[in-house]
Amino acid sequence: MEIRVGILTAPKIEFEQKEDTFVLKNVRIGIGFHWDRHEDQEFAGTLEIKPTPNPSLKGGEPWQVAINTIDLEDYLCSVISSEMNANSPMELLKAHAVISRSWAIRAMQKPNHEGFHVCADDHCQRYEGLRRMNERAVEAVNATRGQVLMYDGEICDCRYYKCCGGRTEIWRTCWEDIDVPYIQSVTCDWCKNPSPKILRLVLNDYDQETKDFRNWKVSYTTEELSEIIRTKSGIDFGEIIDLVPLKRGASGRIYELKIVGTKHTEIIGKELKIRLWLSRSCLYSSWFEIKKEPSFFVLTGHGWGHGAGLCQIGAAVMASEGHKYEEILSYYYLNTQLMIAD
């Protein structure tokens, strides 16, 4: 089974062809998030470069997209080395191989990109090529070859994120207003106090730059917050008077927020939009409390990511304490079955 991955969208793509691989220059990763940066990446498989429409260009020249076609299992070796460090405990890598395979197969059945199945960044799954891979990643993928999580006869839409902050979330906080039975809110003490040794082992280099992801705090002057929201939303709210949480999920993550300004008031959601509008990049999560002072706002929050599904840090701690990948999967995805995909 082959998967088509859109690695990079840019006005110009630079690459170097090697004997069996190719290197894409200046690939942007973490687009829109606080780890946003560029790096060179090396890939196996085939490379196709084609123009793609981009509405932001408003009739200008089309951008180009680099499409890598590769065997699904080879793709997964890179994904689990990009999402987490390939030196992570083996049972974490196995668990990640299963959920990444499950998600990818579902995405291939209903692609949400034009001309390829999935993108290579956090919008879909991190896929950063060969340079972070090692034999452990290959071993984990081979040990779980073909395995997917299933619920009620269907492959699960396995979502995951970096750290829940103590409790996982439900589906509707992040996406459609539906109940997904296998993605429910569970207590996660595993990510409570991960040791520095574990974090060094399981996080890739740029993720280790984020130090305070379980409990965090940001402060804005009223003027600063007003400017951030105006820039991110394209709406002139005037001076921000108040931020009012209207709906919270099971973990405490806000998924409906009222923004009150002197010129405009609006209710926004869901969790990602809230995170994007209240930060120059993106807040770690929407699980935060708001303290309003006369001239500034303080947001005190928990967790890194949307919180629905598998907590990567929690799963890493579980694996380090001897839990098998089957136990990890059943903890975060309730009443699911591990099966071989047809």
C-alpha positions as CSV (number, residue, x, y, z in Angstrom):
1,M,0.0,0.0,0.0
2,E,1.4,3.4,-1.0
3,I,0.7,6.8,0.4
4,R,1.1,10.2,-1.2
5,V,2.5,12.8,1.1
6,G,2.6,16.5,0.4
7,I,5.8,17.5,2.1
8,L,6.2,21.2,1.3
9,T,4.0,23.9,-0.3
10,A,6.0,27.0,-1.4
11,P,6.4,29.3,-4.3
12,K,9.7,27.6,-5.2
13,I,11.0,24.2,-4.2
14,E,14.7,23.4,-4.1
15,F,15.9,19.8,-4.0
16,E,19.0,17.7,-4.4
17,Q,18.7,14.3,-6.1
18,K,20.9,11.6,-4.6
19,E,21.4,8.0,-5.8
20,D,18.4,6.5,-3.9
21,T,17.0,9.5,-2.0
22,F,16.4,13.2,-2.4
23,V,16.8,16.2,-0.2
24,L,14.3,19.0,0.0
25,K,15.8,22.3,1.1
26,N,14.4,24.7,3.6
27,V,11.3,22.7,4.5
28,R,9.0,24.5,6.9
29,I,7.8,22.5,10.0
30,G,5.5,23.3,12.9
31,I,3.6,25.8,10.7
32,G,1.8,28.3,12.8
33,F,2.9,26.8,16.1
34,H,5.5,27.9,18.6
35,W,8.2,25.6,17.2
36,D,7.8,26.9,13.6
37,R,11.1,26.7,11.7
38,H,12.9,25.5,8.5
39,E,15.2,22.5,7.9
40,D,16.6,20.4,5.1
41,Q,15.0,16.9,5.0
42,E,16.0,13.7,3.1
43,F,13.4,11.3,1.7
44,A,13.2,7.9,0.0
45,G,10.5,7.0,-2.5
46,T,9.5,9.1,-5.5
47,L,9.3,12.9,-5.9
48,E,6.7,14.7,-7.9
49,I,6.5,18.5,-8.1
50,K,3.3,20.0,-9.3
51,P,1.5,23.4,-9.1
52,T,-1.4,23.7,-6.7
53,P,-4.0,26.4,-6.3
54,N,-3.5,28.7,-3.4
55,P,-6.4,31.1,-2.6
56,S,-4.1,33.5,-0.7
57,L,-2.4,34.4,-3.9
58,K,-5.6,35.9,-5.3
59,G,-5.1,35.0,-8.9
60,G,-1.3,35.2,-8.9
61,E,1.1,32.4,-9.9
62,P,0.2,29.0,-8.3
63,W,2.4,27.6,-5.7
64,Q,4.2,24.2,-6.0
65,V,3.8,21.2,-3.8
66,A,6.4,18.4,-3.4
67,I,4.6,15.0,-3.3
68,N,6.4,12.0,-2.0
69,T,4.9,8.6,-2.9
70,I,6.2,5.9,-0.5
71,D,5.2,2.5,0.9
72,L,2.9,3.0,3.9
73,E,5.1,1.0,6.3
74,D,8.2,3.0,5.3
75,Y,6.2,6.2,5.8
76,L,5.4,5.1,9.3
77,C,9.0,4.5,10.2
78,S,9.6,8.2,9.6
79,V,6.3,9.4,11.3
80,I,7.1,7.7,14.6
81,S,10.6,9.1,14.5
82,S,9.3,12.6,13.8
83,E,6.4,12.7,16.2
84,M,8.6,11.3,19.0
85,N,12.3,10.4,19.2
86,A,13.3,7.1,17.7
87,N,15.2,6.4,20.9
88,S,11.9,6.3,22.9
89,P,10.9,3.1,24.8
90,M,10.0,0.4,22.3
91,E,6.5,0.0,23.5
92,L,5.8,3.7,22.9
93,L,7.1,3.3,19.4
94,K,4.9,0.3,18.8
95,A,1.8,2.0,20.1
96,H,2.6,5.0,17.9
97,A,3.1,2.8,14.9
98,V,-0.4,1.4,15.4
99,I,-2.2,4.7,15.9
100,S,-0.3,6.4,13.1
101,R,-1.1,3.5,10.7
102,S,-4.8,3.6,11.7
103,W,-5.1,7.3,11.2
104,A,-3.2,7.2,7.9
105,I,-5.4,4.5,6.4
106,R,-8.5,6.4,7.3
107,A,-7.0,9.6,5.8
108,M,-6.2,7.7,2.6
109,Q,-9.8,6.6,2.3
110,K,-11.0,10.2,2.5
111,P,-8.1,12.6,1.6
112,N,-8.5,16.2,2.7
113,H,-5.8,17.6,0.4
114,E,-5.8,18.1,-3.3
115,G,-3.5,15.8,-5.2
116,F,-2.2,13.8,-2.2
117,H,-3.5,11.9,0.8
118,V,-1.8,13.7,3.8
119,C,0.5,16.6,4.5
120,A,3.8,16.2,6.3
121,D,3.3,18.6,9.1
122,D,1.3,18.7,12.3
123,H,-2.0,19.4,10.4
124,C,-1.8,15.6,9.6
125,Q,1.2,13.7,11.0
126,R,4.8,14.8,11.3
127,Y,6.8,13.2,8.5
128,E,10.3,14.6,8.4
129,G,12.2,12.0,6.3
130,L,15.1,9.7,7.0
131,R,17.4,11.7,9.2
132,R,15.7,11.1,12.6
133,M,15.1,7.4,11.9
134,N,17.0,4.5,13.3
135,E,16.7,0.7,13.5
136,R,14.4,1.0,16.5
137,A,11.7,2.8,14.5
138,V,12.0,0.1,11.8
139,E,11.8,-2.6,14.5
140,A,8.6,-1.1,16.0
141,V,6.9,-0.8,12.6
142,N,7.8,-4.3,11.6
143,A,6.7,-5.7,15.0
144,T,3.2,-4.2,14.5
145,R,3.1,-4.6,10.7
146,G,-0.5,-4.2,9.5
147,Q,-2.0,-3.7,13.0
148,V,-4.7,-1.1,13.4
149,L,-7.1,-0.2,16.2
150,M,-10.8,-0.9,15.4
151,Y,-14.1,-0.1,17.0
152,D,-17.4,-1.5,15.9
153,G,-15.9,-2.9,12.7
154,E,-14.2,0.3,11.6
155,I,-10.6,1.5,11.8
156,C,-10.3,4.1,14.5
157,D,-9.6,7.8,13.8
158,C,-6.7,7.8,16.3
159,R,-5.9,11.3,17.4
160,Y,-3.0,12.2,19.6
161,Y,-1.0,15.2,20.9
162,K,2.0,15.9,23.1
163,C,0.7,16.2,26.7
164,C,-2.8,16.3,28.1
165,G,-1.9,18.0,31.4
166,G,-3.6,15.5,33.6
167,R,-6.9,14.6,31.9
168,T,-7.7,13.8,28.3
169,E,-10.5,15.4,26.2
170,I,-13.5,14.3,24.3
171,W,-13.9,14.5,20.5
172,R,-16.5,17.3,20.3
173,T,-14.2,19.8,22.1
174,C,-11.9,19.8,19.1
175,W,-13.9,18.7,16.0
176,E,-17.5,17.8,15.0
177,D,-20.3,17.9,17.6
178,I,-20.5,14.1,17.8
179,D,-19.6,11.5,20.3
180,V,-16.7,9.2,19.4
181,P,-17.1,6.3,21.9
182,Y,-13.4,5.3,22.0
183,I,-12.1,8.9,22.5
184,Q,-13.4,9.8,26.0
185,S,-11.9,11.7,28.9
186,V,-9.6,9.7,31.2
187,T,-7.4,10.7,34.0
188,C,-3.7,10.7,33.0
189,D,-1.3,10.8,36.0
190,W,1.4,9.4,33.7
191,C,2.3,12.9,32.3
192,K,2.2,14.5,35.8
193,N,5.9,14.7,36.5
194,P,7.9,13.2,33.7
195,S,11.6,13.0,34.6
196,P,14.1,15.1,32.6
197,K,15.7,11.8,31.5
198,I,12.5,10.6,30.0
199,L,11.9,13.9,28.2
200,R,15.4,13.9,26.8
201,L,14.8,10.3,25.6
202,V,11.4,10.8,24.0
203,L,11.4,14.3,22.6
204,N,13.1,15.4,19.4
205,D,15.5,18.3,19.7
206,Y,13.2,21.1,18.9
207,D,10.5,19.8,21.1
208,Q,12.9,19.8,24.0
209,E,13.0,23.6,23.7
210,T,9.4,23.7,25.2
211,K,10.0,23.4,28.9
212,D,6.8,24.3,30.7
213,F,4.2,22.4,28.7
214,R,2.3,20.7,31.5
215,N,1.7,23.8,33.6
216,W,2.2,27.2,31.9
217,K,1.4,30.9,32.2
218,V,1.3,33.8,29.7
219,S,0.6,37.4,30.5
220,Y,-0.5,40.2,28.1
221,T,-1.1,43.8,28.5
222,T,-4.6,44.8,27.4
223,E,-3.0,46.7,24.5
224,E,-0.9,43.7,23.5
225,L,-3.8,41.3,23.6
226,S,-6.0,43.6,21.6
227,E,-3.3,43.9,18.9
228,I,-2.7,40.1,18.8
229,I,-6.5,39.3,18.4
230,R,-6.8,42.0,15.8
231,T,-3.9,40.6,13.8
232,K,-4.9,37.0,14.1
233,S,-8.7,37.5,13.4
234,G,-8.6,40.4,11.0
235,I,-11.3,42.0,13.1
236,D,-10.9,45.3,15.0
237,F,-12.4,44.5,18.4
238,G,-11.1,47.8,19.8
239,E,-9.7,47.4,23.3
240,I,-10.3,43.9,24.7
241,I,-12.5,44.3,27.8
242,D,-13.1,40.6,28.7
243,L,-12.5,37.0,27.8
244,V,-15.5,34.8,28.9
245,P,-15.3,31.0,28.7
246,L,-18.8,29.7,27.7
247,K,-18.2,26.0,27.2
248,R,-15.5,23.7,28.5
249,G,-14.8,20.1,27.7
250,A,-14.3,17.3,30.2
251,S,-10.7,18.2,30.9
252,G,-11.4,21.9,31.3
253,R,-10.4,22.9,27.8
254,I,-12.4,25.9,26.5
255,Y,-14.1,25.2,23.2
256,E,-16.4,28.3,23.2
257,L,-15.1,31.7,24.2
258,K,-16.6,35.1,24.1
259,I,-14.2,37.9,23.3
260,V,-15.6,41.3,24.4
261,G,-14.1,44.5,22.9
262,T,-15.1,48.1,22.9
263,K,-15.9,47.9,19.1
264,H,-16.9,44.3,18.6
265,T,-17.9,41.2,20.5
266,E,-17.7,37.7,19.1
267,I,-18.1,34.1,20.3
268,I,-15.4,31.8,18.8
269,G,-14.5,28.1,18.9
270,K,-13.3,25.4,18.8
271,E,-10.2,24.9,20.8
272,L,-7.6,25.4,18.0
273,K,-9.2,28.7,16.9
274,I,-9.1,29.9,20.5
275,R,-5.4,29.0,20.8
276,L,-4.6,30.7,17.5
277,W,-6.4,34.0,18.3
278,L,-4.9,34.4,21.8
279,S,-1.2,34.0,20.8
280,R,1.3,35.4,18.3
281,S,1.9,31.7,17.4
282,C,-0.5,29.3,19.2
283,L,-1.2,28.7,22.9
284,Y,-0.1,25.4,24.2
285,S,-3.7,24.4,24.8
286,S,-7.2,25.8,25.5
287,W,-7.2,24.5,29.1
288,F,-6.6,27.7,30.9
289,E,-8.0,30.1,33.5
290,I,-8.3,33.8,32.9
291,K,-7.4,36.5,35.4
292,K,-8.3,40.0,34.3
293,E,-6.5,43.0,35.9
294,P,-7.1,46.7,35.1
295,S,-4.3,46.7,32.4
296,F,-3.4,43.1,31.6
297,F,-4.7,39.5,31.3
298,V,-3.0,36.4,32.8
299,L,-3.8,33.0,31.3
300,T,-2.7,30.0,33.5
301,G,-3.0,26.8,31.6
302,H,-2.2,23.1,31.4
303,G,-1.1,20.7,28.7
304,W,0.3,20.9,25.1
305,G,-2.2,20.1,22.3
306,H,-5.9,19.4,21.8
307,G,-6.0,16.6,24.5
308,A,-8.2,14.1,22.6
309,G,-6.8,10.6,22.3
310,L,-3.3,9.5,23.2
311,C,-1.1,11.6,25.4
312,Q,2.4,11.1,24.0
313,I,4.2,12.1,27.1
314,G,1.9,9.9,29.2
315,A,2.3,7.0,26.9
316,A,6.1,7.4,27.0
317,V,6.0,7.2,30.9
318,M,3.8,4.2,30.7
319,A,6.2,2.5,28.4
320,S,9.2,3.4,30.5
321,E,7.4,1.8,33.5
322,G,7.0,-1.5,31.7
323,H,3.5,-1.3,30.2
324,K,3.1,-3.0,26.9
325,Y,1.8,-1.2,23.8
326,E,-1.5,-3.1,24.0
327,E,-2.1,-1.7,27.5
328,I,-1.2,1.8,26.4
329,L,-3.6,1.7,23.5
330,S,-6.5,0.3,25.5
331,Y,-5.9,3.0,28.2
332,Y,-6.3,6.0,25.8
333,Y,-8.7,4.4,23.2
334,L,-11.5,2.8,25.1
335,N,-13.0,-0.6,24.1
336,T,-11.0,-0.9,20.9
337,Q,-9.6,-4.0,19.3
338,L,-6.1,-4.5,17.9
339,M,-6.5,-6.2,14.5
340,I,-4.8,-6.6,11.1
341,A,-6.0,-4.3,8.4
342,D,-7.5,-5.9,5.3
